């Protein structure tokens, strides 16, 4: 049964009993409750939650184990390959930090070897995402081909848990001197120099070089002098007689001006006559203003009807 706190189902798997790693004469799954408690005591409360808790049931008459894995996070579990890229980056960073928090347990003489064996996972799909947290299932178990040689073990570790471990942390195979370090360089040391203390590669202390006296830079006096000469030449050119000649206006034709003056006088007279006629009765207006003959000429050309009869 899952211990108090690890009662949220994550997944179920099938593993052969011979594929589960052993430590101190027994399967590391049998004593996981005590190991979890020791991890929390050394690394902080909740540090063991990176490992799901196995509930093992052996199939009748066989070597196959049915394992139900339980965790402490109440959320939908998903495989790492089934989540989007942005969330995957957060889950992987969470796993790196939580594995790094296991350093005190890895150094502990009581459970150090057991925790190093627990870092082995059966396959890449053994790492699950539950909400925003990473959790390990099928931990402490390896396929038989991964334990056939040291090279096979290193290849398997590099493809699974190794890419989430720092280079100064290692998964170990119990009973053999095989240990495979992680692939992430610690941030506080440059790559390839993690075993060398900082003082060992600094080199000898050198005194600062004496100050070098710089030669004074020449004053570029010719720049303002050239500008003054340029603008002075422009002023001389514009002031020199004959350089800037403007076309004089030709005198206007006097005949044209006289004709315009006569037309203006006639127009002014017509305006004056029109204003004088506006105050008269309609029948008294002079017809010549609208282009008709004088009223006396019109009467002579068209006598009244009675006078026309007498004349006949």
C-alpha positions in Angstrom: 0.0 0.0 0.0 1.1 3.5 -0.7 2.1 5.4 2.4 0.3 8.5 3.6 0.5 11.3 1.1 1.3 9.0 -1.9 -2.3 8.0 -2.8 -2.8 9.6 -6.2 -2.5 7.0 -9.0 0.0 7.8 -11.7 0.3 4.7 -13.9 0.7 0.9 -13.9 3.7 -1.0 -15.4 4.9 -4.6 -15.8 8.5 -5.4 -14.9 10.3 -8.7 -14.4 11.4 -9.4 -10.8 14.9 -10.0 -12.1 15.1 -6.5 -13.5 14.5 -4.8 -10.2 17.8 -3.7 -8.6 18.8 -5.0 -5.2 20.6 -3.3 -2.4 21.7 -4.8 0.9 20.4 -8.2 0.0 16.8 -7.2 -1.0 14.8 -5.3 -3.6 15.1 -1.6 -3.2 11.3 -1.4 -3.6 10.8 -3.3 -0.3 12.3 -0.7 1.9 11.2 2.4 -0.1 9.1 3.8 2.8 12.1 4.0 5.1 14.2 5.4 2.4 11.7 8.1 1.6 11.6 9.2 5.2 15.4 9.3 5.4 15.6 11.4 2.2 13.1 13.9 3.5 15.1 14.2 6.8 18.3 14.8 4.9 17.2 16.9 1.9 14.1 18.6 3.2 10.4 17.8 3.5 8.9 16.6 0.2 12.3 15.8 -1.5 11.3 12.1 -1.9 8.2 13.1 -3.9 10.3 12.9 -7.1 10.0 9.1 -6.7 6.6 7.6 -7.2 5.8 4.8 -4.7 5.4 1.3 -6.1 2.6 -1.1 -5.2 3.8 -4.5 -6.4 1.8 -7.6 -7.1 3.4 -10.7 -8.6 1.5 -12.6 -11.2 0.8 -16.2 -10.3 3.5 -18.7 -11.3 5.7 -16.2 -13.1 8.5 -13.7 -12.8 6.4 -10.8 -14.0 5.4 -8.0 -11.6 2.4 -5.8 -11.9 3.3 -2.4 -10.4 0.9 0.4 -9.6 2.7 3.7 -9.1 1.3 6.4 -6.7 2.4 10.0 -6.1 1.5 12.9 -4.0 0.3 15.3 -6.7 -3.4 15.4 -7.6 -3.3 16.1 -11.3 -3.5 14.3 -14.7 -0.3 12.4 -15.3 1.2 12.5 -18.8 4.3 11.2 -20.5 6.9 13.8 -21.3 6.4 13.4 -25.0 2.7 14.2 -24.8 3.0 17.8 -23.4 3.7 21.0 -25.3 7.2 22.4 -25.7 6.8 25.4 -23.3 5.5 23.1 -20.4 8.1 20.5 -21.2 10.9 23.0 -20.5 9.4 23.8 -17.1 8.9 20.1 -16.2 12.5 19.3 -17.2 13.9 22.2 -15.1 11.8 21.1 -12.2 13.3 17.6 -12.5 16.8 18.9 -12.7 16.3 21.0 -9.5 14.7 18.2 -7.6 17.4 15.7 -8.5 20.0 18.2 -7.5 18.3 18.5 -4.1 19.2 14.8 -3.4 22.9 15.5 -3.0 22.8 15.1 0.9 21.1 11.7 0.5 23.7 10.6 -2.1 26.5 11.4 0.3 24.8 9.7 3.3 26.6 6.5 4.3 23.4 4.9 5.3 21.3 5.3 2.1 23.7 6.8 -0.4 24.2 3.6 -2.4 20.4 3.0 -2.4 19.6 6.5 -3.6 22.3 6.2 -6.4 20.6 2.9 -7.5 17.1 4.6 -7.4 18.3 7.1 -10.0 18.3 4.3 -12.6 15.1 4.3 -14.6 13.8 1.5 -16.8 13.3 3.7 -19.9 12.8 7.2 -21.2 9.0 6.9 -20.7 9.5 6.2 -17.0 9.7 10.0 -16.4 6.1 11.3 -16.1 4.7 14.8 -15.8 2.0 15.3 -13.1 0.8 18.9 -13.4 3.8 21.1 -13.2 6.0 18.5 -11.5 8.2 15.6 -12.8 7.9 12.3 -11.1 9.9 9.0 -11.7 8.2 5.7 -12.2 10.0 2.4 -12.9 12.9 3.7 -10.9 15.4 1.2 -9.5 14.8 -1.1 -12.4 16.8 -1.7 -15.6 16.3 -4.0 -18.7 18.7 -6.9 -18.9 20.5 -5.5 -21.9 21.4 -2.3 -20.0 23.2 -4.4 -17.3 25.1 -6.6 -19.8 28.2 -4.4 -20.0 29.5 -1.1 -18.7 29.2 0.5 -22.1 25.6 -0.6 -22.4 24.9 0.8 -18.9 26.5 4.1 -19.8 24.5 4.3 -23.1 21.2 3.6 -21.3 21.9 6.1 -18.5 22.8 8.8 -20.9 19.6 8.4 -22.8 17.3 8.4 -19.7 18.2 10.0 -16.4 21.7 11.2 -17.3 20.5 14.3 -19.2 18.9 15.6 -16.0 21.8 15.0 -13.7 24.7 17.3 -13.0 28.2 16.1 -13.9 29.1 15.7 -10.2 26.2 13.4 -9.6 26.1 9.8 -10.7 23.7 6.8 -11.0 25.3 3.6 -9.8 24.6 -0.1 -10.4 24.6 -2.0 -7.1 27.1 -4.8 -6.9 29.3 -3.4 -9.7 31.7 -0.5 -9.8 29.8 1.1 -12.6 28.7 4.7 -12.2 27.6 7.1 -14.9 27.7 10.8 -14.2 25.2 13.3 -15.6 25.5 15.5 -18.6 24.7 18.9 -17.1 27.7 21.0 -16.1 27.4 22.8 -12.7 26.8 26.5 -13.2 29.5 27.5 -10.7 32.4 25.9 -12.6 33.4 26.0 -16.2 33.1 22.9 -18.4 35.9 20.4 -18.1 37.5 22.0 -15.0 35.1 20.8 -12.3 37.8 18.8 -10.5 40.3 21.7 -10.4 39.8 24.2 -7.6 39.4 27.8 -8.7 42.8 28.8 -7.3 44.6 26.2 -9.3 44.0 27.6 -12.8 44.2 31.3 -12.1 47.9 31.6 -13.0 50.4 33.9 -11.3 49.3 37.3 -10.1 50.6 40.0 -12.5 51.1 43.6 -11.6 49.2 46.0 -13.7 51.3 47.4 -16.6 52.6 51.0 -16.1 50.6 53.7 -17.6 51.6 54.6 -21.1 51.9 58.3 -21.9 50.0 59.1 -25.0 51.3 61.7 -27.4 49.2 64.8 -27.7 46.9 64.8 -30.6 47.6 67.6 -33.2 45.0 70.3 -33.3 43.2 70.3 -36.6 43.2 74.1 -37.1 42.7 73.8 -40.9 39.1 72.6 -40.5 37.7 75.9 -39.3 40.1 77.9 -41.5 38.7 76.0 -44.6 35.1 76.8 -43.6 35.9 80.5 -43.1 37.6 80.6 -46.6 34.7 78.9 -48.2 32.0 81.1 -46.9 34.2 84.2 -47.5 34.4 83.3 -51.2 30.7 83.1 -51.4 30.3 86.6 -50.0 32.9 88.0 -52.4 31.1 86.4 -55.4 27.7 87.8 -54.5 29.1 91.3 -53.8 31.2 91.6 -57.0 29.5 93.9 -59.6 28.0 92.1 -62.6 27.7 88.6 -61.0 24.1 88.9 -59.9 22.2 90.7 -62.8 18.4 90.9 -62.6 16.2 91.5 -65.6 14.6 95.0 -65.6 11.0 95.3 -66.3 10.2 96.7 -69.8 8.0 99.8 -70.0 4.4 99.1 -70.8 2.9 100.2 -74.1 1.4 103.6 -73.6 -1.3 102.9 -76.2 -2.6 100.0 -74.3 -2.6 102.0 -71.0 -4.6 104.8 -72.7 -7.1 102.3 -74.1 -7.6 100.8 -70.6 -8.1 104.2 -69.0 -10.8 105.1 -71.6 -12.6 101.8 -71.1 -12.5 102.3 -67.3 -14.0 105.8 -67.7 -16.8 104.4 -69.9 -17.5 101.7 -67.5 -17.7 104.1 -64.6 -20.1 106.3 -66.5 -22.3 103.4 -67.3 -22.4 102.4 -63.7 -23.3 106.0 -62.7 -26.2 106.1 -65.4 -27.5 102.7 -64.2 -27.6 103.9 -60.6 -29.5 107.1 -61.7 -32.1 105.0 -63.6 -32.7 102.6 -60.7 -34.7 105.2 -58.8 -37.1 105.9 -61.8 -40.3 104.2 -62.7 -40.0 101.3 -65.0 -41.7 103.1 -67.9 -39.4 106.1 -67.5 -36.1 104.2 -67.7 -34.0 105.2 -70.7 -34.2 102.2 -73.2 -30.8 103.0 -74.5 -29.2 101.4 -71.4 -30.4 98.0 -72.5 -29.5 98.5 -76.2 -32.9 99.7 -77.5 -33.5 102.8 -79.7 -34.7 106.1 -77.9 -38.3 106.3 -77.0 -39.0 109.2 -79.5 -37.6 107.1 -82.4 -39.7 104.1 -81.4 -42.9 106.2 -81.4 -42.1 107.7 -84.9 -41.6 104.2 -86.4 -44.7 102.7 -84.8 -47.6 105.4 -84.5 -50.7 104.5 -82.6 -53.5 102.5 -84.4 -55.8 105.6 -84.7 -53.2 107.7 -86.4 -52.4 104.8 -88.8 -56.1 104.9 -90.0 -56.2 108.7 -90.6 -53.1 108.5 -92.6 -54.7 105.9 -94.9 
